[in-house]
Amino acid sequence: MEEDDAIYAIAVTDIPQYYNQCKQIKRWLLQNLNIYFIFVSIDKDVKILIPK
């Protein structure tokens, strides 16, 4: 994680347990590491949790 313009993403199944766990991560940490969460539902809908 040495590049300033790098974007990282973690994809998980869109279930309430994963969403709630991801929301518990401090916003400043996600912003500093530039980590996005991608939630994919069984019917292929995609939601992205943006760190900014």
C-alpha positions, 0 to 999 in steps of 0.5 A, spaced: 500 500 500 505 504 498 502 508 492 498 514 493 493 513 488 491 506 489 484 504 490 482 497 494 476 494 494 473 488 498 467 484 495 462 481 500 455 478 499 450 483 501 447 480 507 446 485 513 451 481 517 457 483 513 454 490 511 453 492 519 461 489 520 463 494 514 460 500 517 463 499 524 470 500 521 472 507 522 471 512 516 478 515 517 481 508 516 477 507 510 479 514 507 486 513 509 487 506 506 482 508 500 478 501 501 471 501 498 467 495 500 462 492 494 456 488 496 453 483 491 446 481 492 444 474 489 440 477 484 446 481 482 445 488 485 451 491 487 452 497 492 459 500 494 460 503 500 465 509 499 470 511 504 469 519 503 
